[in-house]
Amino acid sequence: MTFWTRMALCIAGAGALGAAAVACGKSGDSAGKGGGSAVAPAPEPALPALSVPALGAEQLRRFNYLYGDGAAAHDKAVAAHKAKERDWAAVRTHAEAALAKDAFHLDAHRLLAAALAQDGDYSGAAAHLLTALAGDWLRFGAAVAKDPDFAVFWGSPVGKQLAESAKTIAAEHLRRGQAGLWLVGRRSAFRLPAKAGTQTLSSRGELYAYDRELGRFLRLSETDHTVVGFVRSPSRREIALIGYDKVEFPADGAGAGIDSKKPALLARPWALTLDATTLLPLGKRATLPKGRQVTVAYGPGEQLLAATAPADGRWNLGAESWVAIDRTTGKTTKTQPPQAAQIEAKISITLEDGEVESPVPGVTVADGEAEVSSILVTALGGAAASELRIPESGKAQRRSISVSPAGAHIAFATAADPCSTDAAPSLYVADAKTGALRHVLTGRSRFASRWLDEATLAYDDPDGMVRLWDVGTGRELARLSEKAGLSLAVLAMSPAPLCKTAPPEAETAPDGATDESPEQPVVAPTP
């Protein structure tokens, strides 16, 4: 039973905190003690309906509010809230100032709601708390349930009403999260540090669901914005996330700057699995060994595995070391490397790049390499086995192949030398029965693709965005634009395929700057 369900049952019929305590089984005298008859309380007047804002945000950059225009005022509100003698008037003043600068500052909405609740303005508190809950249910939903700042508020009529609205938000977040387009995206631009050494660094990414009806993004993971990519299990019952929060950069000859001719190592990579039905973590995050490349894979019976490979020169890799991951505890145990044929799905990342390999039902590729010269359609759309012709280079990128749900269409991208200035990959959609091809786009992209339904293809474009394309019209339906970067699979440093003659370019942080700090807990320590 969820908190919100328990709360609704607990405070049903209670008009004040004392009555709520009795209903929840806390100590207190029973009504009518001593043999007298309890007098039924007068019915509460009907309350105006609470207006629930739209879920999520229209742009991922809105989730960077902790570092936006309202940051300075919010920091003052937090300081007043954490003070030994809590100053609720100052909390309110500074939270209002933060929202005047940034209306989507969800943490400021939560603080202002708490301040208003202390003043007895429960309607005002409910409005701001609803904004925070709808904007980022994952961050605030469970946290405000146990937040002592709202202990009295929940016993009020408005608090009971908001508890019902919160249940609606939770259900809608789950429904839309399950049905939305899953992708990884950054709330702000990725930046390399200015100096060498082992240091905190994040991808700035999380897992999101894009809701086409609302045109908004809902956050599905809470990892301090350190997600790099994800892969679905073969059974589709879970999602494996991969990321890092520390990186080791080699020093140049002077000993201070970064030597870009040497490889960076992922100093603290991690893996975490989510239940694809509840969208909740299946257990604790697993910390993985340091390595140049880190892989999370599903082995036989969907055993969760991970591998790390050391660097062998600037671009090559040494022998992998494998561990088995306990999904519940996050503990790892060394294990023998699986055979290649036993790996059912996997995601591999380095600091610069990454890729996902998953089974494609009904399709067999003739080669075992990253670039394939033949795509054999084996059982799609009721057609007999047939071979698709691959245009341009005559080879397709294995990781780009995807099949529509009913098997009527196949998307794939042609292979091209990532270092060439004279050629670029092209994305095509083929009719599974006739083999007829339709060109979608040519550009320097990895062209990861996924079918939303039989008629709609989503794919990564050359600008680090995600586009939606309609099979029937051959036209673009929408472009999900996010300057910091979006991807259906992996947040690489560049949307273009990696050219290994030189490292990809990335923004560098100013000298002395540090990476973004982890998000602070929603519930502050009680002074």
C-alpha positions as CSV (number, residue, x, y, z in Angstrom):
1,M,0.0,0.0,0.0
2,T,1.5,3.4,-1.0
3,F,1.9,6.2,1.5
4,W,-0.8,8.2,-0.2
5,T,-3.3,5.3,0.1
6,R,-2.4,4.8,3.7
7,M,-2.7,8.5,4.4
8,A,-6.1,8.7,2.7
9,L,-7.4,5.8,4.9
10,C,-5.7,7.1,7.9
11,I,-7.2,10.6,8.0
12,A,-10.5,9.8,6.4
13,G,-13.1,11.6,8.3
14,A,-10.6,13.4,10.5
15,G,-11.0,17.2,10.6
16,A,-8.0,18.0,12.8
17,L,-4.6,16.7,13.7
18,G,-6.0,15.1,16.9
19,A,-8.7,13.2,15.1
20,A,-6.2,12.1,12.5
21,A,-3.9,10.7,15.3
22,V,-6.8,8.7,16.6
23,A,-7.7,7.4,13.2
24,C,-4.1,6.4,12.7
25,G,-4.0,4.3,15.9
26,K,-2.0,6.8,18.0
27,S,-2.7,7.4,21.7
28,G,-5.7,9.5,22.7
29,D,-9.1,9.2,24.3
30,S,-11.9,7.5,22.4
31,A,-14.9,9.5,21.5
32,G,-17.8,8.7,23.9
33,K,-15.5,7.4,26.7
34,G,-17.4,6.8,29.9
35,G,-20.6,5.5,28.2
36,G,-21.7,8.8,26.7
37,S,-22.8,9.2,23.1
38,A,-20.4,10.9,20.8
39,V,-21.7,13.9,19.0
40,A,-21.2,13.7,15.3
41,P,-19.1,16.6,14.0
42,A,-20.6,19.1,11.7
43,P,-19.9,18.2,8.0
44,E,-16.9,20.2,6.6
45,P,-17.7,22.7,4.0
46,A,-16.9,21.8,0.4
47,L,-13.4,22.9,-0.7
48,P,-12.6,24.4,-4.1
49,A,-11.0,21.8,-6.3
50,L,-7.3,21.8,-6.4
51,S,-5.8,22.5,-9.8
52,V,-3.1,19.9,-10.7
53,P,-0.4,21.3,-13.0
54,A,0.9,19.5,-16.0
55,L,3.3,16.7,-15.2
56,G,7.1,17.1,-15.9
57,A,8.7,19.9,-17.8
58,E,8.6,21.1,-21.4
59,Q,12.4,21.2,-21.6
60,L,15.0,19.2,-19.7
61,R,17.0,22.4,-19.0
62,R,14.2,23.4,-16.6
63,F,15.4,20.6,-14.3
64,N,18.6,22.6,-13.9
65,Y,16.8,25.2,-11.7
66,L,19.2,24.6,-8.8
67,Y,21.9,26.4,-10.9
68,G,19.6,28.9,-12.7
69,D,18.4,32.4,-12.1
70,G,16.7,31.6,-8.8
71,A,19.7,29.8,-7.3
72,A,21.0,32.6,-5.1
73,A,17.7,33.4,-3.5
74,H,16.9,29.7,-3.0
75,D,20.3,29.2,-1.2
76,K,19.3,31.9,1.2
77,A,15.9,30.2,1.8
78,V,17.7,26.9,2.5
79,A,20.1,28.7,4.9
80,A,17.1,30.2,6.8
81,H,15.4,26.8,6.9
82,K,18.6,25.1,8.2
83,A,19.3,27.7,10.9
84,K,19.3,26.6,14.5
85,E,16.4,29.0,15.1
86,R,14.4,28.4,11.9
87,D,13.3,31.7,10.4
88,W,10.1,30.9,8.5
89,A,9.5,34.5,7.5
90,A,13.0,34.6,5.8
91,V,12.3,31.2,4.2
92,R,9.1,32.6,2.7
93,T,10.7,35.8,1.5
94,H,13.7,34.2,-0.2
95,A,11.6,31.3,-1.7
96,E,9.3,33.9,-3.2
97,A,12.3,35.8,-4.6
98,A,13.6,32.6,-6.1
99,L,10.3,31.9,-7.8
100,A,10.2,35.5,-9.1
101,K,13.4,34.7,-10.9
102,D,12.5,31.1,-12.0
103,A,8.9,30.0,-11.8
104,F,9.9,26.3,-12.3
105,H,12.3,26.3,-9.3
106,L,10.6,23.2,-7.7
107,D,12.7,23.2,-4.5
108,A,11.7,26.8,-3.9
109,H,8.0,25.8,-4.4
110,R,8.5,23.1,-1.8
111,L,10.1,25.5,0.7
112,L,7.5,28.1,0.1
113,A,4.8,25.5,0.7
114,A,6.4,24.6,4.0
115,A,6.6,28.3,5.1
116,L,2.9,28.9,4.2
117,A,1.9,25.8,6.0
118,Q,3.5,27.2,9.2
119,D,1.4,30.3,8.8
120,G,-1.8,28.3,8.4
121,D,-2.2,29.2,4.8
122,Y,-3.0,25.7,3.7
123,S,-4.5,26.6,0.4
124,G,-1.4,28.5,-0.6
125,A,0.8,25.7,0.6
126,A,-1.2,23.1,-1.4
127,A,-0.8,25.1,-4.6
128,H,3.0,25.2,-4.3
129,L,3.3,21.6,-3.1
130,L,1.2,20.4,-6.1
131,T,3.6,22.3,-8.5
132,A,6.6,20.5,-7.0
133,L,4.9,17.1,-7.0
134,A,3.7,17.4,-10.6
135,G,6.9,18.8,-11.8
136,D,9.2,16.0,-10.4
137,W,7.2,13.3,-8.7
138,L,10.3,11.1,-8.4
139,R,12.1,13.8,-6.3
140,F,9.3,15.0,-4.1
141,G,6.6,12.3,-4.0
142,A,8.0,10.1,-1.3
143,A,10.0,12.9,0.4
144,V,7.1,15.2,1.3
145,A,5.2,12.2,2.7
146,K,7.6,12.0,5.6
147,D,8.6,15.7,5.7
148,P,8.1,17.0,9.3
149,D,7.4,20.5,7.9
150,F,4.0,19.2,6.7
151,A,3.0,17.1,9.7
152,V,0.1,19.4,10.8
153,F,-0.8,20.2,7.2
154,W,-1.7,16.6,6.3
155,G,-4.4,16.6,9.1
156,S,-6.2,19.6,7.6
157,P,-9.1,19.4,5.2
158,V,-6.8,20.9,2.5
159,G,-4.1,18.4,3.3
160,K,-6.5,15.5,2.9
161,Q,-7.6,16.9,-0.4
162,L,-4.1,17.2,-1.6
163,A,-3.4,13.6,-0.5
164,E,-6.1,12.6,-3.0
165,S,-4.5,14.8,-5.7
166,A,-1.1,13.3,-4.9
167,K,-2.5,9.8,-5.6
168,T,-3.7,11.0,-8.9
169,I,-0.3,12.5,-9.8
170,A,1.4,9.2,-8.8
171,A,-0.9,7.2,-11.0
172,E,-0.6,9.5,-13.9
173,H,3.2,9.7,-13.6
174,L,3.4,5.9,-13.7
175,R,0.9,5.6,-16.6
176,R,2.6,8.2,-18.7
177,G,6.1,7.1,-17.7
178,Q,5.3,3.5,-18.9
179,A,3.8,4.7,-22.2
180,G,6.2,7.5,-23.0
181,L,9.3,7.5,-25.2
182,W,12.2,6.5,-22.9
183,L,15.4,8.4,-23.5
184,V,18.4,9.8,-21.7
185,G,19.0,13.5,-21.6
186,R,21.1,16.2,-20.0
187,R,19.8,19.0,-17.9
188,S,22.9,21.1,-18.8
189,A,25.9,20.9,-21.0
190,F,28.6,18.3,-20.3
191,R,31.9,19.9,-19.4
192,L,35.4,18.5,-19.0
193,P,37.5,19.6,-16.1
194,A,40.5,21.9,-16.6
195,K,42.9,19.9,-14.6
196,A,44.1,16.3,-14.5
197,G,43.6,13.7,-11.7
198,T,40.7,11.7,-10.3
199,Q,37.7,14.0,-9.7
200,T,34.0,14.2,-9.5
201,L,32.4,14.3,-12.9
202,S,28.8,13.6,-14.1
203,S,27.2,13.1,-17.4
204,R,24.4,15.6,-16.3
205,G,22.0,12.9,-17.5
206,E,19.0,11.0,-16.3
207,L,16.4,8.6,-17.7
208,Y,13.2,10.4,-18.9
209,A,9.9,9.6,-20.5
210,Y,8.7,12.0,-23.2
211,D,4.9,12.2,-23.2
212,R,3.7,13.0,-26.8
213,E,0.3,14.1,-25.6
214,L,1.6,16.7,-23.1
215,G,4.8,17.5,-25.0
216,R,6.7,17.2,-21.7
217,F,9.5,15.2,-20.1
218,L,8.9,13.1,-16.9
219,R,11.9,12.1,-14.9
220,L,12.3,8.3,-14.3
221,S,15.6,8.0,-12.5
222,E,17.2,9.8,-9.6
223,T,21.0,9.4,-9.7
224,D,22.3,12.9,-9.1
225,H,22.3,13.3,-12.9
226,T,25.0,10.7,-13.6
227,V,23.2,8.4,-16.0
228,V,25.0,7.8,-19.4
229,G,22.7,5.2,-21.0
230,F,20.3,2.3,-20.5
231,V,19.4,-1.1,-22.0
232,R,16.2,-3.1,-21.7
233,S,16.4,-6.7,-20.6
234,P,15.5,-9.3,-23.2
235,S,12.2,-10.1,-21.4
236,R,11.5,-6.3,-21.3
237,R,10.8,-6.7,-17.6
238,E,13.5,-4.4,-16.4
239,I,15.8,-1.5,-17.3
240,A,19.6,-1.5,-16.6
241,L,21.1,2.0,-16.1
242,I,24.8,2.7,-16.4
243,G,26.7,5.8,-15.4
244,Y,29.7,7.2,-13.4
245,D,30.4,9.9,-10.9
246,K,34.2,10.0,-10.9
247,V,36.7,10.0,-13.8
248,E,40.5,9.8,-13.8
249,F,42.2,12.1,-16.3
250,P,45.9,11.7,-17.2
251,A,48.2,14.6,-16.7
252,D,50.2,16.3,-19.5
253,G,54.0,16.9,-19.3
254,A,53.6,19.9,-17.1
255,G,51.7,17.8,-14.6
256,A,48.6,20.1,-14.3
257,G,46.6,20.0,-17.6
258,I,44.9,16.9,-19.1
259,D,46.8,14.9,-21.7
260,S,44.2,14.3,-24.4
261,K,46.6,11.8,-26.1
262,K,46.1,9.4,-23.2
263,P,42.8,7.8,-22.3
264,A,40.6,8.8,-19.4
265,L,39.4,6.1,-17.0
266,L,35.9,5.8,-15.5
267,A,37.1,5.8,-11.8
268,R,33.7,5.0,-10.2
269,P,31.2,3.6,-12.7
270,W,27.9,2.1,-11.5
271,A,24.9,0.1,-12.5
272,L,21.3,0.1,-11.3
273,T,18.2,-1.8,-12.5
274,L,14.6,-0.5,-12.5
275,D,11.4,-2.5,-12.7
276,A,9.9,-1.7,-16.1
277,T,6.4,-2.0,-14.6
278,T,6.7,0.0,-11.4
279,L,9.6,2.2,-12.7
280,L,11.2,1.7,-9.2
281,P,14.7,0.5,-8.4
282,L,15.0,-3.2,-7.9
283,G,17.7,-2.7,-5.3
284,K,20.8,-0.8,-4.5
285,R,23.2,0.7,-7.0
286,A,26.3,-1.4,-7.8
287,T,29.7,0.3,-7.8
288,L,31.8,-1.3,-10.5
289,P,35.6,-1.5,-10.9
290,K,37.6,1.3,-12.5
291,G,38.2,0.9,-16.3
292,R,38.6,2.5,-19.7
293,Q,35.4,0.8,-20.9
294,V,32.5,-0.5,-18.7
295,T,29.8,-2.9,-19.9
296,V,26.6,-4.0,-18.3
297,A,25.1,-7.1,-19.9
298,Y,22.3,-9.7,-19.6
299,G,23.7,-13.2,-19.7
300,P,21.9,-16.6,-19.7
301,G,18.6,-16.4,-17.8
302,E,19.0,-12.7,-17.7
303,Q,21.8,-12.9,-15.2
304,L,23.0,-9.3,-14.6
305,L,26.7,-9.0,-15.4
306,A,29.3,-6.2,-15.8
307,A,32.7,-6.0,-17.3
308,T,35.5,-3.5,-17.1
309,A,38.4,-3.3,-19.6
310,P,41.7,-1.4,-19.1
311,A,43.2,0.9,-21.7
312,D,45.7,-0.4,-24.2
313,G,47.0,2.8,-25.7
314,R,44.8,5.7,-26.5
315,W,41.9,3.8,-28.1
316,N,42.4,0.1,-27.7
317,L,41.2,-2.0,-24.8
318,G,42.8,-4.7,-22.7
319,A,41.2,-8.0,-21.5
320,E,37.9,-7.6,-19.7
321,S,37.2,-8.6,-16.1
322,W,33.7,-9.8,-15.4
323,V,31.5,-9.6,-12.3
324,A,28.0,-10.8,-11.5
325,I,25.7,-8.2,-9.9
326,D,23.2,-8.9,-7.1
327,R,20.3,-6.6,-8.1
328,T,19.0,-6.3,-4.6
329,T,22.2,-5.5,-2.6
330,G,24.3,-4.1,-5.4
331,K,27.1,-6.4,-4.4
332,T,29.4,-7.8,-7.1
333,T,31.1,-11.2,-7.4
334,K,33.9,-12.1,-9.8
335,T,32.8,-14.5,-12.5
336,Q,34.1,-16.2,-15.6
337,P,33.6,-14.3,-18.9
338,P,30.5,-15.4,-20.7
339,Q,30.7,-16.6,-24.3
340,A,29.7,-14.0,-26.8
341,A,26.7,-16.0,-27.8
342,Q,25.5,-16.0,-24.2
343,I,25.2,-12.2,-24.0
344,E,21.6,-11.4,-24.7
345,A,21.8,-7.6,-24.5
346,K,24.4,-5.1,-23.3
347,I,25.5,-1.5,-23.1
348,S,29.1,-0.4,-23.1
349,I,30.5,3.1,-22.4
350,T,33.7,5.0,-22.3
351,L,34.0,8.6,-21.4
352,E,33.7,9.6,-25.0
353,D,31.4,7.0,-26.5
354,G,28.9,4.2,-25.9
355,E,26.7,1.7,-27.7
356,V,23.8,-0.6,-27.0
357,E,23.3,-4.1,-28.5
358,S,19.9,-5.8,-28.1
359,P,18.3,-8.6,-29.9
360,V,16.1,-7.7,-32.9
361,P,13.2,-10.2,-33.3
362,G,12.7,-11.5,-36.8
363,V,16.1,-10.3,-38.1
364,T,19.3,-12.1,-38.6
365,V,22.6,-10.3,-39.5
366,A,25.0,-12.3,-41.6
367,D,28.2,-10.9,-40.0
368,G,29.3,-10.8,-36.4
369,E,30.9,-7.4,-36.7
370,A,29.7,-3.9,-35.8
371,E,29.2,-3.3,-39.6
372,V,27.1,-5.9,-41.4
373,S,26.8,-6.5,-45.1
374,S,23.5,-8.4,-45.0
375,I,20.2,-8.1,-43.1
376,L,18.1,-11.2,-43.4
377,V,14.4,-10.8,-42.7
378,T,13.4,-14.2,-41.2
379,A,9.8,-13.9,-39.9
380,L,8.3,-10.5,-40.3
381,G,4.8,-9.6,-41.5
382,G,4.1,-13.1,-42.5
383,A,6.6,-12.9,-45.4
384,A,9.0,-15.5,-46.4
385,A,12.7,-15.0,-45.5
386,S,14.3,-12.3,-47.7
387,E,17.4,-10.3,-47.7
388,L,17.5,-6.5,-47.6
389,R,19.8,-4.7,-50.0
390,I,22.0,-2.1,-48.2
391,P,22.7,1.0,-50.3
392,E,25.6,3.4,-50.3
393,S,28.5,1.7,-48.6
394,G,26.8,-1.7,-48.8
395,K,27.1,-2.1,-45.0
396,A,24.8,-1.2,-42.2
397,Q,25.6,-0.3,-38.6
398,R,24.5,-3.3,-36.5
399,R,23.4,-1.1,-33.5
400,S,21.1,1.0,-35.7
401,I,18.8,-1.8,-36.7
402,S,15.2,-1.7,-35.3
403,V,12.0,-3.4,-36.2
404,S,8.4,-2.0,-35.9
405,P,6.1,-3.8,-33.4
406,A,4.2,-5.8,-36.0
407,G,7.3,-6.4,-38.1
408,A,6.2,-4.4,-41.2
409,H,9.1,-2.0,-41.3
410,I,12.9,-2.2,-40.5
411,A,15.1,0.9,-39.8
412,F,18.8,0.8,-40.3
413,A,21.7,3.2,-40.9
414,T,24.4,2.7,-43.5
415,A,28.0,2.5,-42.3
416,A,30.5,5.2,-43.1
417,D,34.1,6.0,-42.0
418,P,33.6,8.3,-39.0
419,C,36.8,10.1,-39.9
420,S,35.8,10.8,-43.5
421,T,34.9,14.3,-44.6
422,D,33.4,13.0,-47.9
423,A,30.7,10.6,-46.6
424,A,28.2,10.3,-43.8
425,P,25.8,7.6,-42.6
426,S,22.2,7.5,-43.9
427,L,19.1,6.3,-42.1
428,Y,16.7,4.2,-44.2
429,V,13.3,2.4,-43.5
430,A,12.6,-0.8,-45.4
431,D,9.3,-2.5,-46.1
432,A,9.7,-6.0,-44.6
433,K,7.6,-7.7,-47.3
434,T,8.9,-5.9,-50.5
435,G,12.3,-4.7,-49.4
436,A,11.5,-1.3,-50.8
437,L,13.6,1.4,-49.1
438,R,12.8,4.9,-48.0
439,H,15.5,7.4,-47.2
440,V,15.0,9.3,-44.0
441,L,18.1,11.4,-43.4
442,T,21.9,11.6,-44.1
443,G,24.2,13.1,-41.4
444,R,26.9,12.5,-38.9
445,S,24.8,10.6,-36.3
446,R,24.8,7.2,-34.7
447,F,21.2,6.9,-35.7
448,A,20.0,4.9,-32.8
449,S,16.3,4.2,-33.5
450,R,13.2,2.9,-31.8
451,W,9.6,2.3,-33.1
452,L,6.9,4.0,-31.0
453,D,4.2,2.2,-33.0
454,E,3.8,0.7,-36.4
455,A,3.8,4.1,-38.1
456,T,6.2,6.2,-36.0
457,L,10.0,5.9,-35.8
458,A,12.1,7.8,-33.3
459,Y,15.8,8.3,-34.0
460,D,18.9,10.2,-32.9
461,D,19.8,13.0,-35.3
462,P,23.2,14.6,-36.1
463,D,22.6,17.5,-33.7
464,G,22.1,15.5,-30.5
465,M,18.3,15.6,-30.7
466,V,15.6,13.0,-31.2
467,R,13.3,13.2,-34.2
468,L,9.9,11.5,-34.8
469,W,9.2,10.3,-38.3
470,D,6.0,9.1,-39.9
471,V,6.2,6.0,-42.2
472,G,2.9,6.8,-44.1
473,T,3.8,10.3,-45.1
474,G,7.6,10.0,-45.0
475,R,7.6,13.3,-43.1
476,E,9.0,14.4,-39.8
477,L,6.4,14.6,-37.1
478,A,8.4,16.3,-34.3
479,R,11.9,17.2,-33.2
480,L,12.7,17.0,-29.5
481,S,15.2,19.8,-29.2
482,E,17.5,19.9,-26.2
483,K,20.8,21.9,-26.5
484,A,22.6,19.8,-23.9
485,G,21.8,16.6,-25.6
486,L,19.2,13.8,-25.9
487,S,19.6,10.2,-27.0
488,L,17.5,7.0,-27.3
489,A,20.4,5.0,-26.0
490,V,23.7,6.6,-24.8
491,L,24.8,10.1,-24.0
492,A,28.1,10.3,-25.8
493,M,30.4,13.3,-25.9
494,S,29.4,13.9,-29.5
495,P,26.3,12.8,-31.5
496,A,28.6,11.9,-34.4
497,P,30.2,8.4,-34.6
498,L,33.6,8.5,-32.9
499,C,36.6,9.2,-35.0
500,K,39.6,7.7,-33.2
501,T,42.3,9.9,-34.8
502,A,41.4,12.7,-32.3
503,P,39.2,12.9,-29.2
504,P,35.8,14.6,-29.6
505,E,35.5,18.2,-28.6
506,A,33.7,19.1,-25.4
507,E,33.3,22.3,-23.4
508,T,35.9,22.7,-20.7
509,A,35.1,24.1,-17.3
510,P,36.9,27.2,-16.1
511,D,40.1,26.6,-14.2
512,G,39.2,25.8,-10.6
513,A,35.6,25.1,-11.3
514,T,34.1,21.9,-10.0
515,D,31.3,19.7,-11.3
516,E,27.7,20.3,-10.3
517,S,27.1,19.3,-6.7
518,P,24.7,16.4,-6.0
519,E,21.1,17.3,-5.3
520,Q,20.4,17.9,-1.7
521,P,17.8,15.8,0.1
522,V,14.3,17.3,0.0
523,V,13.9,16.9,3.8
524,A,16.4,19.0,5.6
525,P,17.8,17.9,9.0
526,T,15.6,19.3,11.8
527,P,17.6,22.0,13.7
